[in-house]
Amino acid sequence: MTPEALRDFCLSFNASVEDFPFNPETSVFKVRGKLFALTSLGATPLTVNLKCDPEDAVRLRGEHPGLIVPGWHMNKRHWNTVTVDGELPGRLVRELIEDSYDLVVAGLPRAERLRLDRP
């Protein structure tokens, strides 16, 4: 996945926005003000921090050592850092991004979730 494809995919979700609260190089993708993906699109290798169910996080780290690791500068129980350099299947990377978005949306107040469902 290229940096452009990663950015486009993150922005394809309902109400997702890109923000730069830390510096101009670090893209933070949010839904209703809550972070679901964090990346430096110019970094080599390209990585992205994603929210993950704690049990899935441990399983994924075991299945993909070195490519999926505990979230850098994040709560290691709930976040993974995923290397997006082509070694992981693109479908898996997209699923992990979508899962992160879905987990964040599930944690939003009911009224916010309902607003996301409206066209």
C-alpha positions in Angstrom: 0.0 0.0 0.0 1.4 3.4 -1.0 1.2 6.4 1.3 -1.4 7.9 -1.0 -3.5 4.7 -1.0 -3.3 4.6 2.8 -4.4 8.2 3.1 -7.2 7.8 0.6 -8.5 4.6 2.3 -8.5 6.3 5.8 -10.4 9.2 4.3 -13.0 7.0 2.6 -14.8 6.2 5.9 -17.9 8.2 6.8 -17.0 11.5 8.6 -13.3 10.7 8.7 -10.9 13.7 8.6 -7.1 14.1 8.5 -5.5 16.4 11.1 -1.9 17.4 12.0 -2.0 18.1 15.7 1.6 17.1 16.4 3.6 18.3 13.4 3.1 18.7 9.6 4.6 15.2 8.9 2.3 13.2 11.2 -1.2 12.5 9.8 -3.9 11.8 12.3 -7.1 10.3 11.0 -10.1 10.9 13.1 -13.9 10.2 13.2 -15.9 12.7 15.2 -12.7 13.9 16.9 -11.5 10.5 17.9 -8.3 9.1 16.5 -8.4 5.8 14.6 -5.1 5.9 12.6 -1.9 7.7 13.0 1.0 7.7 10.5 3.9 9.6 9.0 3.1 9.2 5.3 6.7 10.1 4.3 8.4 7.5 6.6 10.3 4.5 5.3 9.1 1.9 6.1 5.5 3.2 6.1 3.8 2.3 9.3 0.4 3.1 10.8 -0.8 2.9 14.4 -4.3 1.3 14.6 -6.7 0.6 17.4 -7.3 -3.1 18.0 -9.2 -5.4 20.3 -6.7 -6.5 22.9 -7.0 -10.2 22.2 -6.7 -9.7 18.5 -3.8 -7.4 19.0 -1.8 -10.1 20.8 -2.8 -12.7 18.2 -1.8 -10.5 15.2 1.6 -9.7 16.8 2.2 -13.4 17.1 1.1 -14.2 13.5 3.1 -11.4 12.0 6.2 -10.8 14.1 8.1 -7.6 13.2 5.3 -6.4 10.9 2.6 -5.9 13.6 4.0 -4.8 16.9 2.7 -3.0 20.1 1.6 0.5 19.3 4.5 2.9 19.3 3.8 5.7 21.8 0.3 4.3 22.3 -1.5 2.1 24.9 0.2 -1.2 24.0 -2.9 -3.2 25.0 -5.3 -1.4 22.5 -3.0 -0.2 19.7 -0.7 -1.9 17.2 1.9 -0.4 14.8 1.4 -2.1 11.4 4.2 -2.0 8.8 2.6 -1.2 5.5 5.5 -2.0 3.1 3.9 -4.7 1.0 4.9 -7.7 3.1 1.4 -7.9 4.7 -1.4 -8.6 2.3 -3.2 -5.4 1.3 -6.5 -6.9 2.2 -5.3 -7.5 5.8 -4.1 -4.0 6.1 -7.4 -2.6 4.9 -9.3 -4.9 7.3 -7.1 -3.7 10.2 -7.8 0.0 9.3 -11.5 -0.7 9.0 -11.5 -2.5 12.3 -9.8 0.4 14.0 -12.4 2.8 12.6 -15.2 0.5 13.7 -13.8 0.2 17.2 -13.6 4.0 17.6 -17.1 4.5 16.2 -18.5 1.9 18.6 -17.0 3.9 21.5 -18.8 7.1 20.4 -21.9 8.3 22.2 -25.1 6.9 20.7 -26.2 10.3 19.2 -22.8 10.6 17.4 -23.1 7.1 16.0 -26.6 7.8 14.7 -25.4 11.0 13.0 -22.9 8.8 11.1 -25.7 6.6 9.7 -27.5 9.6 8.2 -26.7 10.4 4.5 
